[in-house]
Amino acid sequence: MNKEKILEKKERVQMSNEKILESTQILNSGLFFEKSKTLIIGDLQLGYEENLNQQGVMIPRVNLKQIMKKLEEIFSKIGKIEKVIINGDLKHEFGRVSEQEWNEVLDVLRYLKQWSKEVIVVKGNHDVFFAPIGKWENMKVQENYFLENEKILILHGHKIPDKNKEFAQAKILIIGHEHPAVTLREGSTVHKYKCFLKGKWTTKTIVVMPSFSELSGGHDILKQETLSPFLENGLSEFQVWVVEDQTYYFGKIKDLMEK
C-alpha cells in the first residue's frame, strides 16, 4: 500500500465511527469497557531488559517508564474505574522471577490499585512463576476471566481451553499473546504499527489486542506465521484497527496485503 492510499485511508477513518465492540474505547494499546468500567491490557513483558542484558544485549531499562506513561494518559481520560484485567505476560522471564520483574511488577500493580477497585491477572505463557508476586500483593490470578453480563471471556490466547463452561458460554473472546502489528510501506519508507484485530473463531467473535510493552514492535500478521492457535484459519477476513497517534480503522487484513 503506497503513501497516497494510506493517507486517503486515514482521512476516511477519521470520519468513521467504526467501533471494535459496542460500548468500548480503544485507549492506546488498552481496551476500555464503558458500562462495566473495566480496562484490559496485556503483554507488558516487565523485566525484559534484564533478560536481554544477561544475553549480552545492553539496552536501557525503559519499558516500565513507557508503560507508566501510557497508563497515566489512559487514567487521565477515564478516571477511577471498577476493574483492571491484565491479560497475560505481565512478566517476561519463563523460568524464574528476576529482581527487575519483582520490583517492576509490584510497581505496576500498586499503581493500578490506586485507580481501580480490583486488579485481576490472567495467566499467560510467561507467567509460570508469577504466584509469589501475586500472593505478595494479594492479587487474583486465574486462567481466564468471564464478564458474564456481556458473555465475554478474557484469556491470553496461547492455548485453547479444554472443557471450560465459561468458554462454551462466551460469545466474544479477547486474547493477547499474538502482539499483532502490520507493516505498511509509505514510498520508500516502511513502518510497523501495532494493531487490534477482530474476526471470527468458529461461531464466536474474537478480538486480538496488541502488546502494552513498547519493547515489542509487534508480530507482523501480513508476513509472519501466527502464534495463537485461535488465528490459524480465516485471518484474511479479520478487521484491523491501527494504533498510532490515534486509532485508525483499516478494514480487513486482505485489503492490506500487497498484491
Kinemage of the C-alpha trace (Angstrom):
@kinemage 1
@onewidth
@group {chain A} dominant
@subgroup {mainchain}
@vectorlist {calphas} color= white
{ca met a 1} P 0.000 0.000 0.000
{ca asn a 2} L 1.567 3.320 -1.058
{ca lys a 3} L 1.647 6.591 0.860
{ca glu a 4} L -1.248 8.192 -1.021
{ca lys a 5} L -3.531 5.236 -0.342
{ca ile a 6} L -2.577 5.192 3.342
{ca leu a 7} L -3.299 8.907 3.738
{ca glu a 8} L -6.575 8.512 1.849
{ca lys a 9} L -7.479 5.622 4.139
{ca lys a 10} L -6.665 7.675 7.243
{ca glu a 11} L -8.874 10.520 6.067
{ca arg a 12} L -11.794 8.114 5.691
{ca val a 13} L -11.019 6.507 9.035
{ca gln a 14} L -11.050 9.844 10.861
{ca met a 15} L -14.659 10.273 9.727
{ca ser a 16} L -15.590 6.679 10.571
{ca asn a 17} L -17.495 5.673 13.717
{ca glu a 18} L -16.485 2.031 13.338
{ca lys a 19} L -16.010 0.592 16.843
{ca ile a 20} L -14.288 -2.636 17.634
{ca leu a 21} L -17.021 -3.621 20.110
{ca glu a 22} L -20.170 -1.955 21.389
{ca ser a 23} L -19.643 0.453 24.328
{ca thr a 24} L -15.861 0.171 24.190
{ca gln a 25} L -12.949 2.507 23.615
{ca ile a 26} L -9.511 1.673 22.273
{ca leu a 27} L -7.128 3.627 24.511
{ca asn a 28} L -3.601 3.284 23.175
{ca ser a 29} L -2.977 -0.484 23.483
{ca gly a 30} L -5.753 -0.962 26.038
{ca leu a 31} L -9.447 -1.738 25.680
{ca phe a 32} L -11.936 0.037 27.969
{ca phe a 33} L -15.471 -1.225 28.562
{ca glu a 34} L -17.548 1.840 29.353
{ca lys a 35} L -20.572 0.181 31.011
{ca ser a 36} L -18.647 -2.037 33.422
{ca lys a 37} L -15.736 0.433 33.770
{ca thr a 38} L -13.228 -2.312 33.024
{ca leu a 39} L -9.819 -1.762 31.420
{ca ile a 40} L -7.994 -4.637 29.714
{ca ile a 41} L -4.277 -4.516 28.981
{ca gly a 42} L -1.810 -7.313 28.305
{ca asp a 43} L 1.670 -8.432 27.351
{ca leu a 44} L 3.565 -5.886 29.455
{ca gln a 45} L 6.661 -8.131 29.447
{ca leu a 46} L 8.144 -6.498 32.555
{ca gly a 47} L 11.738 -7.471 33.197
{ca tyr a 48} L 12.553 -7.978 29.518
{ca glu a 49} L 15.643 -5.748 29.657
{ca glu a 50} L 17.312 -7.802 32.401
{ca asn a 51} L 16.783 -10.925 30.331
{ca leu a 52} L 18.420 -9.236 27.329
{ca asn a 53} L 21.271 -7.886 29.473
{ca gln a 54} L 22.043 -11.421 30.655
{ca gln a 55} L 22.293 -12.461 26.996
{ca gly a 56} L 24.834 -9.703 26.372
{ca val a 57} L 22.390 -7.244 24.777
{ca met a 58} L 22.877 -3.942 26.562
{ca ile a 59} L 19.756 -1.788 26.368
{ca pro a 60} L 18.500 0.785 28.886
{ca arg a 61} L 15.621 -0.183 31.149
{ca val a 62} L 12.859 1.925 29.660
{ca asn a 63} L 9.871 -0.431 29.395
{ca leu a 64} L 8.429 0.335 32.838
{ca lys a 65} L 8.754 4.094 32.330
{ca gln a 66} L 6.957 3.905 28.982
{ca ile a 67} L 4.215 1.668 30.376
{ca met a 68} L 3.598 4.003 33.309
{ca lys a 69} L 3.361 6.965 30.930
{ca lys a 70} L 0.741 5.144 28.850
{ca leu a 71} L -1.239 4.205 31.961
{ca glu a 72} L -1.164 7.786 33.204
{ca glu a 73} L -2.513 9.001 29.863
{ca ile a 74} L -5.316 6.415 29.962
{ca phe a 75} L -6.405 7.137 33.528
{ca ser a 76} L -6.303 10.887 32.889
{ca lys a 77} L -9.124 10.216 30.398
{ca ile a 78} L -11.234 7.645 32.254
{ca gly a 79} L -10.530 8.371 35.932
{ca lys a 80} L -11.039 5.732 38.628
{ca ile a 81} L -12.638 2.513 37.453
{ca glu a 82} L -14.005 -0.813 38.725
{ca lys a 83} L -11.574 -3.349 37.270
{ca val a 84} L -8.240 -3.698 35.505
{ca ile a 85} L -7.657 -7.058 33.840
{ca ile a 86} L -4.083 -7.843 32.817
{ca asn a 87} L -4.448 -10.385 30.035
{ca gly a 88} L -1.272 -12.393 30.425
{ca asp a 89} L 2.502 -11.987 30.217
{ca leu a 90} L 2.748 -9.342 32.904
{ca lys a 91} L 6.346 -10.511 33.337
{ca his a 92} L 8.846 -11.740 30.755
{ca glu a 93} L 11.077 -14.471 32.185
{ca phe a 94} L 9.777 -18.036 31.780
{ca gly a 95} L 11.774 -19.902 34.377
{ca arg a 96} L 12.036 -17.641 37.410
{ca val a 97} L 11.179 -14.248 38.866
{ca ser a 98} L 14.083 -11.884 38.244
{ca glu a 99} L 14.850 -8.960 40.543
{ca gln a 100} L 13.757 -6.473 37.871
{ca glu a 101} L 10.481 -8.355 37.338
{ca trp a 102} L 9.719 -8.483 41.058
{ca asn a 103} L 10.264 -4.747 41.532
{ca glu a 104} L 8.524 -3.598 38.362
{ca val a 105} L 5.507 -5.895 38.693
{ca leu a 106} L 4.921 -4.614 42.217
{ca asp a 107} L 5.252 -1.010 40.999
{ca val a 108} L 2.636 -1.559 38.271
{ca leu a 109} L 0.217 -3.478 40.499
{ca arg a 110} L 0.397 -0.858 43.236
{ca tyr a 111} L -0.173 1.923 40.703
{ca leu a 112} L -3.187 0.157 39.202
{ca lys a 113} L -4.717 -0.355 42.648
{ca gln a 114} L -4.764 3.430 43.084
{ca trp a 115} L -7.081 3.732 40.076
{ca ser a 116} L -9.092 0.549 40.185
{ca lys a 117} L -11.128 -1.223 42.854
{ca glu a 118} L -9.938 -4.593 41.603
{ca val a 119} L -6.918 -5.835 39.634
{ca ile a 120} L -7.080 -9.304 38.080
{ca val a 121} L -4.183 -11.099 36.400
{ca val a 122} L -4.966 -13.676 33.712
{ca lys a 123} L -2.042 -16.070 33.404
{ca gly a 124} L -0.045 -16.019 30.185
{ca asn a 125} L 2.610 -18.426 28.973
{ca his a 126} L 5.324 -16.186 30.502
{ca asp a 127} L 3.645 -16.121 33.928
{ca val a 128} L 4.706 -19.598 35.073
{ca phe a 129} L 6.279 -18.388 38.320
{ca phe a 130} L 4.020 -15.415 38.960
{ca ala a 131} L 2.352 -16.847 42.105
{ca pro a 132} L 4.900 -15.479 44.648
{ca ile a 133} L 4.382 -11.904 43.432
{ca gly a 134} L 0.616 -12.338 43.259
{ca lys a 135} L 0.463 -13.557 46.864
{ca trp a 136} L 2.622 -10.640 47.995
{ca glu a 137} L 0.082 -8.143 46.675
{ca asn a 138} L -2.952 -10.364 47.389
{ca met a 139} L -3.884 -10.349 43.703
{ca lys a 140} L -6.395 -12.525 41.900
{ca val a 141} L -4.521 -14.744 39.446
{ca gln a 142} L -6.558 -17.052 37.236
{ca glu a 143} L -6.579 -18.892 33.921
{ca asn a 144} L -9.213 -16.613 32.375
{ca tyr a 145} L -11.848 -14.063 33.361
{ca phe a 146} L -15.520 -14.098 32.364
{ca leu a 147} L -17.555 -10.908 32.037
{ca glu a 148} L -20.851 -12.709 32.478
{ca asn a 149} L -23.230 -9.864 31.645
{ca glu a 150} L -21.518 -9.300 28.282
{ca lys a 151} L -20.708 -13.011 27.692
{ca ile a 152} L -17.066 -12.027 27.123
{ca leu a 153} L -14.191 -14.333 28.065
{ca ile a 154} L -10.727 -12.819 28.529
{ca leu a 155} L -7.908 -15.319 28.068
{ca his a 156} L -4.301 -14.990 26.992
{ca gly a 157} L -4.656 -16.941 23.766
{ca his a 158} L -1.615 -19.240 23.796
{ca lys a 159} L -3.837 -22.314 24.106
{ca ile a 160} L -7.473 -23.257 23.566
{ca pro a 161} L -9.235 -24.201 26.827
{ca asp a 162} L -10.469 -27.750 27.235
{ca lys a 163} L -13.941 -28.424 28.707
{ca asn a 164} L -14.390 -24.919 30.058
{ca lys a 165} L -18.007 -23.969 30.813
{ca glu a 166} L -17.390 -20.222 30.557
{ca phe a 167} L -15.520 -20.710 27.283
{ca ala a 168} L -18.536 -22.556 25.882
{ca gln a 169} L -20.924 -19.792 27.048
{ca ala a 170} L -18.822 -16.886 25.755
{ca lys a 171} L -19.943 -15.072 22.633
{ca ile a 172} L -16.823 -12.885 22.499
{ca leu a 173} L -13.196 -13.858 23.192
{ca ile a 174} L -10.497 -11.303 23.949
{ca ile a 175} L -6.926 -12.548 23.632
{ca gly a 176} L -3.364 -11.245 23.625
{ca his a 177} L -0.228 -13.341 23.012
{ca glu a 178} L -0.038 -12.581 19.277
{ca his a 179} L 1.331 -8.995 19.608
{ca pro a 180} L -0.321 -8.139 16.262
{ca ala a 181} L 1.162 -5.459 14.028
{ca val a 182} L 1.016 -4.520 10.357
{ca thr a 183} L 3.889 -3.281 8.222
{ca leu a 184} L 2.890 -0.619 5.691
{ca arg a 185} L 5.027 0.939 3.002
{ca glu a 186} L 4.910 4.710 2.503
{ca gly a 187} L 7.018 5.446 -0.573
{ca ser a 188} L 10.495 4.093 0.173
{ca thr a 189} L 9.817 4.018 3.935
{ca val a 190} L 8.378 1.044 5.774
{ca his a 191} L 6.546 1.497 9.095
{ca lys a 192} L 5.317 -1.152 11.508
{ca tyr a 193} L 2.184 -0.293 13.504
{ca lys a 194} L 0.657 -2.150 16.423
{ca cys a 195} L -2.950 -3.036 15.850
{ca phe a 196} L -6.128 -4.586 17.197
{ca leu a 197} L -7.772 -7.382 15.227
{ca lys a 198} L -11.396 -8.525 15.168
{ca gly a 199} L -12.723 -11.612 13.460
{ca lys a 200} L -14.402 -14.968 13.959
{ca trp a 201} L -13.299 -18.161 15.669
{ca thr a 202} L -15.924 -20.812 14.930
{ca thr a 203} L -19.182 -19.066 15.960
{ca lys a 204} L -17.553 -16.634 18.381
{ca thr a 205} L -16.292 -13.102 17.817
{ca ile a 206} L -12.621 -12.762 18.725
{ca val a 207} L -10.631 -9.595 19.465
{ca val a 208} L -6.835 -9.699 19.481
{ca met a 209} L -5.080 -6.980 21.479
{ca pro a 210} L -1.589 -5.563 20.797
{ca ser a 211} L 1.145 -5.727 23.413
{ca phe a 212} L 1.243 -2.966 26.016
{ca ser a 213} L 5.047 -3.205 26.114
{ca glu a 214} L 6.870 -0.655 23.987
{ca leu a 215} L 9.867 -3.011 23.645
{ca ser a 216} L 7.757 -5.297 21.492
{ca gly a 217} L 7.433 -3.877 17.990
{ca gly a 218} L 4.819 -6.473 17.235
{ca his a 219} L 4.339 -9.586 15.143
{ca asp a 220} L 3.637 -8.728 11.502
{ca ile a 221} L 0.400 -10.530 10.699
{ca leu a 222} L 0.759 -9.682 6.998
{ca lys a 223} L 4.036 -11.584 6.618
{ca gln a 224} L 4.676 -13.894 9.562
{ca glu a 225} L 3.013 -17.094 10.694
{ca thr a 226} L 0.558 -16.633 13.534
{ca leu a 227} L 1.450 -17.605 17.103
{ca ser a 228} L -2.006 -18.201 18.611
{ca pro a 229} L -3.986 -21.348 17.779
{ca phe a 230} L -7.070 -19.126 17.585
{ca leu a 231} L -5.691 -17.460 14.442
{ca glu a 232} L -4.814 -20.456 12.315
{ca asn a 233} L -7.752 -20.005 9.931
{ca gly a 234} L -9.612 -17.145 8.271
{ca leu a 235} L -7.142 -14.420 9.263
{ca ser a 236} L -7.524 -12.534 5.974
{ca glu a 237} L -11.120 -11.680 6.906
{ca phe a 238} L -10.147 -10.105 10.241
{ca gln a 239} L -10.611 -6.350 10.604
{ca val a 240} L -7.721 -4.088 11.607
{ca trp a 241} L -7.544 -1.056 13.918
{ca val a 242} L -4.072 0.512 13.746
{ca val a 243} L -2.745 2.194 16.895
{ca glu a 244} L -0.649 5.269 16.129
{ca asp a 245} L -1.190 8.922 17.156
{ca gln a 246} L -4.846 7.866 17.296
{ca thr a 247} L -6.753 4.747 16.293
{ca tyr a 248} L -7.340 4.149 12.582
{ca tyr a 249} L -9.746 1.600 11.148
{ca phe a 250} L -8.086 -0.038 8.151
{ca gly a 251} L -10.688 -2.541 7.001
{ca lys a 252} L -9.773 -6.201 6.513
{ca ile a 253} L -6.346 -7.801 6.507
{ca lys a 254} L -6.828 -8.930 2.912
{ca asp a 255} L -7.194 -5.248 1.914
{ca leu a 256} L -3.728 -4.507 3.326
{ca met a 257} L -1.901 -7.367 1.703
{ca glu a 258} L 0.376 -6.188 -1.069
{ca lys a 259} L -0.580 -7.530 -4.450
